[in-house]
Amino acid sequence: MKDHNFINSALRVIEIESKAVMSLSNQIKSDFNNLCMKILETKGKLILMGIGKSGHIAQKISATLSSTGTSSFFIHPTEAAHGDLGMISKKDAVLILSNSGETKEVIDILPALKRSTPNIFSLTNNNQSTIAKAGKINLVISADEEACPLDLAPTSSTTIALVFGDALAIALLEARGFGKDDFAKSHPAGQLGKKLTTLVQDLAVMTEQAPIVDQATSLKDALMVVTEKKLGVTLVSNNKKVIGIFTDGDLRRCLNNSVDLNQTPIKDVMTINFKSIDSNALAIDAAEIMEKNKIFSLVVNSPRNKGDSIGLITMHQLLEAGII
């Protein structure tokens, strides 16, 4: 036991399963396209079924489908035989996962399943199996080698089934035109939900609370506003419209050039080429702009861009809110 090389075992498994995943790309044929079209035409839900490891994979695929625009849920075949078949309507479709295609618990309910819905599809490694022949469409995927040295525990075969499920979900997502707003509706909680639902205006310092000075304000007085608002920056306005921004970088340049703090108006030393974002944009979009341009703050405008609501959002606010 002490001489066993655990790292070598792990690397061997990763190599075998990597090869299985790569070989999957050669197994995606026209029947995949047919399956996607049938699912898109389904008026009800897509129900996933499977036993054992295939059942676990089916549950994960169903969850991914549901969160990406394809209504779906998982039914255990044994539970289906004891009443859960009543959850299936004629408008629904069923996708059965069975590596061998000969899973007894599924075969036992096939007659009743066909009475519940005519839309039965399957994913197996044997096109001549009982389950493969039972539905309208059967897709065949197989792994040349299981990572288990005993060739008993489903490993490579379950991995490629999982990857297949992701491929199916994303293909359907793209076909439906499923976007960020749709995704946010089904992910309201947690870190992911926060990124997809938090708007710039939810975090930004706006109007009176924002550091804003008139263009004629002296550099000394502008620095007082920067200190008071504690954001390390101030906006410069002209008739309620932001025309520039003054940052700590601008201050360093002023000190290096011995600029007179009392006599110099802020408009002479401000940065006029600044980045901005609408207040109703997603906060995560503000983060992307800052990261792309290597800056730490953005001017925030009202969507109507009439100057009635201006403000500032900073990288610190995004970090504090958990957006990045």
VOBA-1610 file (N, C-alpha, C; in pm, whole numbers, padded with zeros to 5 digits, always signed):
BEGIN
Met+00082-00121+00000Met+00000+00000+00000Met+00086+00127+00000Lys+00198+00123+00079Lys+00283+00240+00088Lys+00352+00271-00043Asp+00373+00169-00125Asp+00444+00189-00251Asp+00353+00229-00366His+00223+00235-00339His+00130+00268-00448His+00144+00414-00489Asn+00151+00438-00619Asn+00164+00573-00671Asn+00025+00627-00707Phe-00033+00703-00616Phe-00168+00755-00636Phe-00175+00855-00752Ile-00068+00933-00767Ile-00067+01033-00874Ile-00071+00965-01011Asn+00006+00859-01028Asn+00005+00786-01155Asn-00133+00730-01185Ser-00201+00680-01082Ser-00337+00628-01100Ser-00429+00738-01149Ala-00419+00853-01083Ala-00504+00966-01121Ala-00478+01012-01264Leu-00350+01022-01299Leu-00314+01067-01434Leu-00361+00968-01540Arg-00355+00840-01508Arg-00402+00739-01604Arg-00552+00753-01628Val-00627+00774-01520Val-00773+00793-01533Val-00804+00916-01618Ile-00734+01026-01589Ile-00758+01150-01663Ile-00727+01132-01811Glu-00618+01060-01841Glu-00581+01038-01982Glu-00686+00953-02053Ile-00731+00847-01989Ile-00830+00759-02052Ile-00961+00835-02076Glu-01006+00909-01975Glu-01133+00979-01989Glu-01122+01095-02088Ser-01005+01158-02094Ser-00983+01265-02193Ser-00997+01212-02335Lys-00938+01095-02358Lys-00948+01033-02491Lys-01093+00998-02523Ala-01167+00953-02422Ala-01307+00919-02444Ala-01389+01041-02483Val-01361+01152-02416Val-01432+01277-02447Val-01399+01324-02588Met-01271+01316-02625Met-01232+01359-02760Met-01296+01271-02866Ser-01310+01143-02837Ser-01371+01053-02936Ser-01520+01080-02951Leu-01579+01145-02852Leu-01723+01175-02859Leu-01756+01267-02976Ser-01663+01356-03009Ser-01689+01451-03119Ser-01711+01379-03252Asn-01655+01260-03267Asn-01674+01182-03389Asn-01803+01101-03387Gln-01872+01103-03273Gln-01994+01024-03259Gln-02121+01109-03267Ile-02103+01240-03279Ile-02219+01328-03292Ile-02258+01334-03440Lys-02369+01268-03471Lys-02414+01255-03611Lys-02543+01333-03633Ser-02607+01306-03747Ser-02730+01378-03782Ser-02844+01347-03686Asp-02840+01232-03618Asp-02947+01201-03525Asp-02947+01297-03405Phe-02832+01358-03375Phe-02826+01460-03271Phe-02908+01581-03312Asn-02895+01618-03438Asn-02974+01729-03492Asn-03123+01697-03486Asn-03158+01573-03521Asn-03298+01531-03516Asn-03353+01536-03374Leu-03271+01493-03278Leu-03313+01497-03138Leu-03339+01640-03093Cys-03248+01730-03126Cys-03264+01870-03088Cys-03392+01928-03146Met-03420+01899-03272Met-03541+01951-03337Met-03666+01897-03268Lys-03666+01770-03235Lys-03782+01709-03168Lys-03804+01772-03030Ile-03696+01798-02958Ile-03709+01859-02826Ile-03763+02001-02838Leu-03714+02075-02936Leu-03762+02212-02957Leu-03910+02214-02994Glu-03956+02109-03062Glu-04097+02101-03101Glu-04187+02052-02988Thr-04127+02001-02881Thr-04205+01948-02769Thr-04279+02060-02697Lys-04409+02043-02681Lys-04491+02144-02615Lys-04483+02135-02463Gly-04452+02016-02412Gly-04443+01997-02268Gly-04299+02000-02219Lys-04269+01914-02123Lys-04137+01909-02063Lys-04057+01791-02117Leu-03925+01801-02102Leu-03837+01690-02138Leu-03802+01615-02009Ile-03843+01489-02001Ile-03823+01410-01880Ile-03704+01317-01900Leu-03613+01316-01806Leu-03495+01230-01810Leu-03516+01109-01720Met-03469+00992-01766Met-03478+00868-01689Met-03348+00792-01695Gly-03318+00719-01589Gly-03200+00634-01587Gly-03189+00565-01452Ile-03111+00460-01448Ile-03090+00381-01326Ile-02941+00382-01291Gly-02909+00379-01162Gly-02769+00373-01119Gly-02692+00497-01160Lys-02569+00476-01211Lys-02486+00590-01251Lys-02551+00669-01364Ser-02619+00599-01455Ser-02690+00668-01563Ser-02800+00756-01507Gly-02860+00712-01397Gly-02963+00793-01332Gly-02905+00921-01274His-02787+00910-01212His-02722+01030-01157His-02687+01129-01269Ile-02636+01076-01378Ile-02603+01162-01492Ile-02729+01226-01549Ala-02835+01148-01558Ala-02962+01200-01611Ala-03014+01314-01525Gln-02999+01301-01393Gln-03044+01408-01304Gln-02966+01536-01328Lys-02834+01523-01347Lys-02753+01642-01371Lys-02789+01706-01505Ile-02809+01625-01608Ile-02846+01678-01740Ile-02980+01749-01731Ser-03074+01690-01660Ser-03206+01752-01644Ser-03195+01888-01576Ala-03110+01896-01473Ala-03092+02023-01402Ala-03030+02128-01493Thr-02933+02088-01575Thr-02870+02181-01668Thr-02969+02228-01773Leu-03050+02137-01825Leu-03152+02175-01924Leu-03250+02277-01865Ser-03297+02250-01744Ser-03395+02339-01681Ser-03340+02479-01661Ser-03211+02488-01630Ser-03154+02620-01604Ser-03112+02694-01730Thr-03121+02628-01844Thr-03079+02691-01970Thr-03192+02698-02073Gly-03316+02694-02026Gly-03428+02722-02115Gly-03512+02605-02161Thr-03473+02482-02127Thr-03550+02364-02165Thr-03612+02304-02039Ser-03742+02320-02023Ser-03810+02271-01903Ser-03793+02120-01892Ser-03745+02076-01777Ser-03711+01935-01763Ser-03718+01892-01617Phe-03742+01763-01595Phe-03725+01705-01462Phe-03692+01558-01475Phe-03642+01501-01368Phe-03599+01362-01366Phe-03703+01275-01296Ile-03731+01157-01352Ile-03816+01058-01288Ile-03739+00928-01278His-03734+00872-01158His-03668+00743-01139His-03759+00634-01195Pro-03709+00544-01278Pro-03793+00440-01339Pro-03870+00356-01237Thr-03807+00326-01123Thr-03878+00247-01022Thr-03994+00326-00964Glu-03973+00454-00937Glu-04080+00538-00887Glu-04188+00555-00993Ala-04146+00557-01120Ala-04244+00569-01228Ala-04339+00450-01227Ala-04286+00331-01197Ala-04368+00209-01193Ala-04466+00210-01076His-04442+00300-00981His-04528+00305-00863His-04603+00437-00853Gly-04637+00494-00969Gly-04724+00610-00969Gly-04672+00734-01037Asp-04540+00748-01046Asp-04486+00872-01104Asp-04506+00883-01254Leu-04549+00775-01319Leu-04584+00786-01461Leu-04697+00885-01482Gly-04774+00907-01376Gly-04884+01004-01385Gly-04835+01146-01402Met-04708+01169-01383Met-04651+01302-01402Met-04626+01332-01549Ile-04632+01229-01633Ile-04600+01245-01775Ile-04728+01262-01857Ser-04727+01364-01944Ser-04843+01388-02030Ser-04806+01360-02176Lys-04906+01358-02261Lys-04885+01333-02404Lys-04794+01439-02467Lys-04794+01560-02409Lys-04714+01669-02465Lys-04567+01659-02427Asp-04538+01576-02327Asp-04400+01564-02280Asp-04318+01469-02369Ala-04188+01478-02355Ala-04097+01384-02421Ala-04008+01322-02314Val-03961+01201-02340Val-03879+01128-02244Val-03746+01091-02309Leu-03637+01123-02239Leu-03504+01083-02284Leu-03449+00984-02182Ile-03426+00860-02226Ile-03380+00753-02139Ile-03229+00734-02156Leu-03157+00731-02046Leu-03014+00703-02049Leu-02989+00562-01999Ser-02926+00480-02082Ser-02891+00344-02043Ser-02771+00301-02125Asn-02659+00280-02062Asn-02538+00246-02135Asn-02556+00118-02216Ser-02608+00015-02152Ser-02626-00114-02221Ser-02750-00115-02308Gly-02849-00035-02271Gly-02976-00038-02343Gly-03065-00154-02299Glu-03023-00222-02194Glu-03099-00339-02147Glu-03134-00328-01998Thr-03146-00206-01949Thr-03178-00185-01807Thr-03318-00238-01778Lys-03327-00340-01691Lys-03452-00411-01665Lys-03562-00319-01612Glu-03525-00231-01517Glu-03625-00143-01456Glu-03690-00051-01559Val-03614-00013-01661Val-03669+00072-01767Val-03753-00013-01863Ile-03700-00129-01901Ile-03773-00216-01995Ile-03909-00255-01939Asp-03916-00276-01807Asp-04043-00317-01745Asp-04153-00212-01759Ile-04114-00084-01768Ile-04217+00020-01775Ile-04237+00074-01917Leu-04164+00020-02016Leu-04175+00072-02152Leu-04318+00069-02207Pro-04393-00040-02189Pro-04532-00041-02241Pro-04616+00072-02181Ala-04606+00090-02049Ala-04683+00196-01983Ala-04630+00334-02024Leu-04499+00344-02042Leu-04439+00471-02082Leu-04487+00514-02221Lys-04500+00417-02311Lys-04548+00447-02445Lys-04693+00493-02446Arg-04770+00445-02347Arg-04908+00492-02337Arg-04915+00635-02283Ser-04814+00673-02207Ser-04811+00807-02148Ser-04771+00912-02251Thr-04675+00878-02337Thr-04629+00972-02440Thr-04568+00896-02557Pro-04590+00944-02678Pro-04528+00878-02793Pro-04385+00927-02817Asn-04346+01029-02744Asn-04216+01094-02769Asn-04108+01037-02677Ile-04055+00923-02716Ile-03952+00856-02637Ile-03822+00853-02716Phe-03716+00902-02653Phe-03582+00903-02712Phe-03487+00831-02616Ser-03373+00788-02668Ser-03280+00716-02582Ser-03135+00744-02618Leu-03049+00724-02518Leu-02905+00739-02535Leu-02842+00612-02481Thr-02786+00529-02570Thr-02728+00401-02531Thr-02596+00381-02604Asn-02532+00267-02578Asn-02412+00234-02656Asn-02439+00119-02753Asn-02569+00083-02768Asn-02605-00032-02851Asn-02734-00002-02926Asn-02722+00018-03054Asn-02838+00054-03136Asn-02938-00060-03150Gln-02896-00183-03118Gln-02984-00299-03132Gln-03044-00342-02998Ser-03024-00264-02895Ser-03075-00299-02763Ser-03226-00275-02754Thr-03287-00331-02653Thr-03432-00320-02633Thr-03474-00175-02617Ile-03403-00099-02535Ile-03439+00041-02511Ile-03415+00126-02636Ala-03307+00095-02708Ala-03277+00170-02831Ala-03388+00156-02934Lys-03446+00037-02941Lys-03550+00011-03040Lys-03688+00062-02997Ala-03699+00103-02872Ala-03831+00138-02819Ala-03877+00278-02856Gly-03783+00366-02884Gly-03820+00505-02907Gly-03809+00551-03051Lys-03841+00678-03070Lys-03835+00738-03204Lys-03691+00763-03249Ile-03608+00803-03156Ile-03469+00835-03188Ile-03380+00771-03082Asn-03277+00700-03127Asn-03175+00650-03034Asn-03040+00702-03079Leu-02968+00761-02986Leu-02833+00806-03014Leu-02735+00710-02949Val-02633+00674-03023Val-02533+00580-02973Val-02403+00653-02945Ile-02358+00644-02820Ile-02224+00693-02786Ile-02157+00585-02702Ser-02029+00569-02720Ser-01959+00465-02643Ser-01815+00506-02617Ala-01762+00457-02506Ala-01623+00479-02472Ala-01544+00352-02502Asp-01430+00366-02564Asp-01350+00249-02598Asp-01300+00176-02474Glu-01282+00252-02366Glu-01223+00192-02246Glu-01274+00264-02123Glu-01315+00187-02022Glu-01348+00246-01894Glu-01218+00275-01820Ala-01218+00379-01739Ala-01098+00410-01662Ala-01076+00311-01549Cys-01182+00243-01509Cys-01171+00140-01406Cys-01087+00024-01459Pro-00979-00014-01391Pro-00893-00123-01441Pro-00963-00258-01445Leu-01073-00269-01370Leu-01152-00393-01371Leu-01254-00391-01484Asp-01266-00275-01550Asp-01365-00256-01657Asp-01507-00283-01605Leu-01531-00246-01480Leu-01660-00270-01418Leu-01731-00139-01379Ala-01662-00052-01308Ala-01724+00073-01263Ala-01741+00168-01381Pro-01863+00219-01404Pro-01884+00316-01512Pro-01802+00442-01484Thr-01710+00473-01570Thr-01624+00590-01554Thr-01619+00671-01684Ser-01547+00622-01781Ser-01542+00692-01910Ser-01680+00703-01973Ser-01760+00598-01959Ser-01893+00598-02021Ser-01985+00703-01959Thr-01975+00722-01827Thr-02058+00823-01763Thr-02005+00964-01792Thr-01873+00974-01806Thr-01815+01105-01838Thr-01863+01155-01973Ile-01861+01068-02074Ile-01904+01114-02206Ile-02055+01138-02210Ala-02131+01064-02128Ala-02275+01091-02120Ala-02300+01228-02061Leu-02219+01265-01963Leu-02232+01397-01901Leu-02196+01507-02000Val-02089+01486-02074Val-02048+01584-02175Val-02154+01594-02285Phe-02209+01480-02323Phe-02317+01481-02422Phe-02433+01566-02373Gly-02469+01551-02245Gly-02578+01629-02190Gly-02551+01778-02194Asp-02428+01818-02164Asp-02391+01959-02172Asp-02401+02009-02317Ala-02355+01926-02409Ala-02361+01963-02552Ala-02507+01982-02596Leu-02593+01893-02550Leu-02735+01901-02583Leu-02796+02028-02526Ala-02768+02056-02398Ala-02825+02173-02332Ala-02782+02303-02399Ile-02654+02313-02434Ile-02604+02437-02494Ile-02653+02452-02638Ala-02664+02341-02712Ala-02719+02348-02847Ala-02862+02401-02843Leu-02940+02354-02747Leu-03079+02400-02733Leu-03084+02545-02685Leu-02994+02580-02593Leu-02987+02718-02545Leu-02964+02815-02660Glu-02868+02782-02745Glu-02836+02870-02857Glu-02951+02877-02956Ala-03017+02765-02980Ala-03130+02762-03074Ala-03246+02846-03023Arg-03265+02850-02891Arg-03375+02927-02833Arg-03341+03075-02819Gly-03215+03111-02837Gly-03175+03250-02816Gly-03180+03287-02669Phe-03152+03189-02585Phe-03158+03207-02439Phe-03043+03296-02396Gly-03075+03409-02329Gly-02971+03506-02294Gly-02954+03526-02145Lys-02877+03630-02109Lys-02846+03658-01968Lys-02971+03686-01887Asp-03063+03763-01943Asp-03186+03796-01870Asp-03266+03671-01840Asp-03273+03579-01937Asp-03346+03453-01917Asp-03276+03370-01809Phe-03144+03369-01814Phe-03067+03290-01717Phe-03089+03344-01576Ala-03094+03477-01565Ala-03111+03538-01433Ala-03244+03501-01370Lys-03347+03482-01451Lys-03479+03449-01397Lys-03480+03315-01325Ser-03397+03223-01371Ser-03393+03091-01307Ser-03277+03077-01210His-03199+03185-01190His-03087+03181-01096His-03089+03306-01007Pro-03197+03329-00934Pro-03206+03453-00855Pro-03119+03455-00731Ala-03075+03340-00684Ala-03003+03335-00558Ala-02854+03309-00578Gly-02777+03329-00471Gly-02636+03296-00473Gly-02552+03394-00552Gln-02424+03362-00564Gln-02328+03449-00631Gln-02363+03468-00777Leu-02405+03360-00843Leu-02440+03368-00984Leu-02559+03458-01006Gly-02662+03442-00923Gly-02780+03526-00935Gly-02749+03672-00912Lys-02660+03699-00816Lys-02622+03837-00787Lys-02558+03902-00909Lys-02470+03828-00977Lys-02401+03884-01094Lys-02498+03913-01207Leu-02604+03834-01216Leu-02697+03847-01328Leu-02815+03939-01300Thr-02830+03984-01177Thr-02945+04067-01143Thr-02907+04203-01085Thr-02784+04218-01036Thr-02744+04345-00976Thr-02713+04448-01084Leu-02780+04562-01075Leu-02759+04670-01172Leu-02657+04769-01119Val-02602+04848-01210Val-02506+04951-01173Val-02567+05045-01070Gln-02693+05085-01092Gln-02759+05180-01003Gln-02780+05124-00862Asp-02773+04991-00847Asp-02786+04931-00715Asp-02662+04953-00629Leu-02549+04979-00693Leu-02423+04994-00621Leu-02362+05134-00632Ala-02392+05203-00739Ala-02327+05331-00766Ala-02368+05439-00666Val-02278+05535-00649Val-02307+05656-00572Val-02362+05758-00670Met-02487+05802-00648Met-02555+05884-00748Met-02589+06023-00694Thr-02607+06116-00787Thr-02651+06255-00766Thr-02580+06322-00648Glu-02655+06366-00543Glu-02596+06444-00434Glu-02490+06368-00357Gln-02503+06233-00353Gln-02405+06154-00279Gln-02274+06136-00355Ala-02276+06163-00483Ala-02157+06142-00566Ala-02062+06261-00556Pro-01933+06237-00570Pro-01836+06347-00572Pro-01842+06419-00707Ile-01899+06538-00708Ile-01914+06614-00832Ile-01879+06761-00805Val-01798+06818-00893Val-01765+06960-00882Val-01788+07027-01017Asp-01810+07158-01014Asp-01824+07234-01138Asp-01689+07253-01203Gln-01688+07270-01333Gln-01562+07282-01407Gln-01477+07401-01363Ala-01542+07504-01304Ala-01466+07623-01261Ala-01409+07609-01121Thr-01440+07502-01053Thr-01391+07480-00917Thr-01239+07472-00916Ser-01178+07534-00814Ser-01033+07528-00804Ser-00989+07387-00769Leu-00867+07356-00803Leu-00812+07224-00774Leu-00813+07198-00624Lys-00784+07301-00545Lys-00783+07284-00399Lys-00920+07246-00347Asp-01026+07315-00394Asp-01161+07285-00347Asp-01208+07148-00398Ala-01164+07114-00518Ala-01201+06983-00573Ala-01140+06871-00487Leu-01016+06895-00439Leu-00952+06796-00354Leu-01026+06781-00221Met-01088+06887-00175Met-01168+06879-00053Met-01288+06787-00074Val-01349+06795-00193Val-01462+06708-00226Val-01416+06563-00236Val-01301+06541-00298Val-01245+06405-00309Val-01226+06346-00170Thr-01173+06428-00079Thr-01149+06382+00058Thr-01280+06355+00131Glu-01376+06444+00114Glu-01505+06431+00184Glu-01582+06307+00139Lys-01584+06280+00009Lys-01663+06168-00044Lys-01591+06033-00032Lys-01461+06037-00008Lys-01384+05916+00022Lys-01386+05809-00088Leu-01390+05854-00213Leu-01385+05759-00324Leu-01257+05775-00406Gly-01175+05872-00369Gly-01048+05891-00438Gly-01061+05948-00577Val-01176+06008-00605Val-01203+06059-00739Val-01318+06159-00732Thr-01324+06249-00828Thr-01440+06336-00840Thr-01477+06354-00987Leu-01606+06370-01011Leu-01654+06401-01145Leu-01652+06551-01165Val-01636+06593-01288Val-01637+06735-01321Val-01753+06759-01416Ser-01839+06857-01381Ser-01961+06878-01461Ser-01970+07018-01517Asn-02053+07029-01619Asn-02088+07158-01679Asn-02236+07151-01712Asn-02316+07229-01640Asn-02461+07225-01657Asn-02518+07084-01640Lys-02477+07020-01530Lys-02525+06887-01491Lys-02481+06775-01586Lys-02387+06805-01673Lys-02334+06703-01762Lys-02188+06678-01728Val-02153+06551-01713Val-02015+06517-01681Val-01926+06541-01803Ile-01822+06621-01783Ile-01731+06651-01894Ile-01590+06599-01866Gly-01570+06551-01744Gly-01438+06499-01712Gly-01437+06429-01577Ile-01322+06373-01543Ile-01306+06303-01417Ile-01166+06332-01365Phe-01154+06345-01234Phe-01023+06374-01173Phe-00991+06262-01075Thr-00879+06194-01099Thr-00843+06077-01019Thr-00711+06102-00946Asp-00671+06003-00866Asp-00543+06016-00796Asp-00426+06021-00893Gly-00444+05958-01011Gly-00339+05967-01114Gly-00323+06109-01164Asp-00436+06178-01181Asp-00430+06319-01223Asp-00363+06404-01115Leu-00392+06373-00987Leu-00332+06448-00877Leu-00180+06431-00876Arg-00131+06309-00898Arg+00013+06286-00901Arg+00080+06367-01011Arg+00014+06373-01126Arg+00070+06452-01236Arg+00075+06601-01200Cys-00028+06647-01129Cys-00031+06788-01087Cys+00084+06818-00991Leu+00106+06729-00896Leu+00213+06750-00798Leu+00350+06743-00864Asn+00366+06653-00959Asn+00494+06642-01031Asn+00523+06767-01113Asn+00416+06832-01158Asn+00432+06952-01242Asn+00418+07081-01161Ser+00414+07068-01029Ser+00403+07184-00938Ser+00288+07276-00975Val+00171+07218-01002Val+00052+07296-01037Val+00002+07372-00915Asp-00038+07498-00934Asp-00091+07581-00827Asp-00229+07532-00788Leu-00246+07483-00663Leu-00373+07426-00619Leu-00483+07530-00608Asn-00444+07655-00574Asn-00545+07759-00552Asn-00592+07824-00681Gln-00503+07838-00775Gln-00536+07915-00896Gln-00580+07830-01014Thr-00554+07702-01010Thr-00583+07616-01125Thr-00725+07562-01118Pro-00809+07590-01220Pro-00944+07531-01222Pro-00935+07382-01257Ile-01024+07306-01202Ile-01021+07160-01220Ile-01030+07120-01366Lys-01098+07202-01448Lys-01115+07166-01589Lys-00982+07161-01665Asp-00880+07232-01611Asp-00750+07236-01679Asp-00666+07111-01654Val-00701+07035-01551Val-00618+06918-01516Val-00698+06788-01512Met-00824+06792-01547Met-00909+06672-01542Met-00881+06582-01663Thr-00926+06460-01656Thr-00919+06365-01768Thr-01050+06374-01845Ile-01040+06405-01973Ile-01162+06423-02053Ile-01202+06295-02127Asn-01108+06205-02146Asn-01139+06077-02213Asn-01167+05972-02107Phe-01288+05969-02058Phe-01326+05877-01951Phe-01428+05775-02002Lys-01439+05666-01932Lys-01534+05561-01966Lys-01661+05579-01883Ser-01775+05542-01941Ser-01902+05556-01871Ser-01991+05436-01898Ile-02098+05427-01820Ile-02193+05318-01833Ile-02330+05366-01789Asp-02437+05310-01846Asp-02572+05348-01807Asp-02605+05289-01670Ser-02687+05358-01595Ser-02721+05314-01460Ser-02802+05186-01459Asn-02873+05156-01568Asn-02955+05033-01571Asn-02882+04914-01633Ala-02750+04929-01656Ala-02669+04816-01705Ala-02636+04724-01589Leu-02596+04601-01621Leu-02557+04507-01517Leu-02424+04550-01455Ala-02413+04530-01323Ala-02289+04565-01254Ala-02172+04483-01307Ile-02199+04358-01346Ile-02091+04274-01399Ile-02035+04332-01529Asp-02118+04405-01605Asp-02071+04470-01727Asp-01977+04585-01693Ala-02006+04653-01583Ala-01917+04760-01537Ala-01781+04703-01500Ala-01782+04587-01435Ala-01657+04522-01397Ala-01575+04485-01520Glu-01641+04436-01623Glu-01571+04397-01745Glu-01506+04517-01813Ile-01576+04631-01813Ile-01521+04752-01874Ile-01397+04798-01797Met-01406+04796-01664Met-01293+04838-01582Met-01172+04747-01602Glu-01197+04617-01602Glu-01086+04522-01617Glu-01023+04534-01755Lys-01105+04552-01857Lys-01053+04563-01994Lys-00967+04687-02012Asn-01008+04800-01948Asn-00937+04927-01966Asn-00839+04958-01853Lys-00830+04863-01756Lys-00736+04879-01644Lys-00761+05011-01569Ile-00888+05035-01536Ile-00926+05153-01460Ile-01005+05107-01337Phe-01026+05201-01244Phe-01088+05164-01116Phe-01221+05233-01091Ser-01268+05312-01186Ser-01398+05378-01168Ser-01460+05409-01303Leu-01593+05420-01301Leu-01669+05452-01422Leu-01771+05560-01391Val-01789+05649-01486Val-01897+05747-01476Val-02029+05675-01504Val-02130+05707-01426Val-02261+05645-01444Val-02359+05749-01494Asn-02424+05720-01607Asn-02523+05810-01665Asn-02662+05752-01654Ser-02762+05839-01657Ser-02898+05789-01664Ser-02919+05730-01803Pro-03012+05633-01818Pro-03035+05572-01950Pro-03075+05674-02056Arg-03139+05779-02012Arg-03185+05881-02109Arg-03076+05981-02142Asn-02965+05974-02063Asn-02848+06058-02089Asn-02883+06207-02093Lys-02974+06248-02000Lys-03016+06388-01994Lys-02951+06463-01878Gly-02861+06394-01807Gly-02793+06460-01697Gly-02875+06469-01570Asp-02995+06408-01569Asp-03079+06416-01450Asp-03035+06318-01343Ser-02946+06226-01379Ser-02898+06129-01281Ser-02759+06085-01320Ile-02658+06139-01252Ile-02520+06103-01281Ile-02454+06056-01152Gly-02353+05977-01168Gly-02287+05924-01049Gly-02160+05850-01084Leu-02119+05762-00992Leu-01990+05696-01005Leu-01998+05555-00947Ile-01934+05460-01014Ile-01920+05326-00959Ile-01772+05289-00962Thr-01725+05228-00856Thr-01584+05196-00844Thr-01559+05046-00834Met-01436+05006-00859Met-01398+04866-00847Met-01416+04819-00703His-01391+04907-00607His-01407+04870-00466His-01553+04833-00436Gln-01647+04908-00491Gln-01789+04878-00469Gln-01826+04743-00528Leu-01771+04711-00643Leu-01798+04582-00707Leu-01739+04467-00626Leu-01619+04487-00573Leu-01556+04385-00490Leu-01634+04366-00360Glu-01675+04475-00301Glu-01749+04469-00173Glu-01883+04400-00189Ala-01946+04416-00307Ala-02076+04354-00332Ala-02065+04209-00378Gly-01940+04163-00399Gly-01922+04024-00443Gly-01948+04002-00591Ile-01947+04109-00669Ile-01969+04095-00814Ile-01845+04038-00880Ile-01729+04072-00829Ile-01603+04020-00882Ile-01519+03967-00766
//
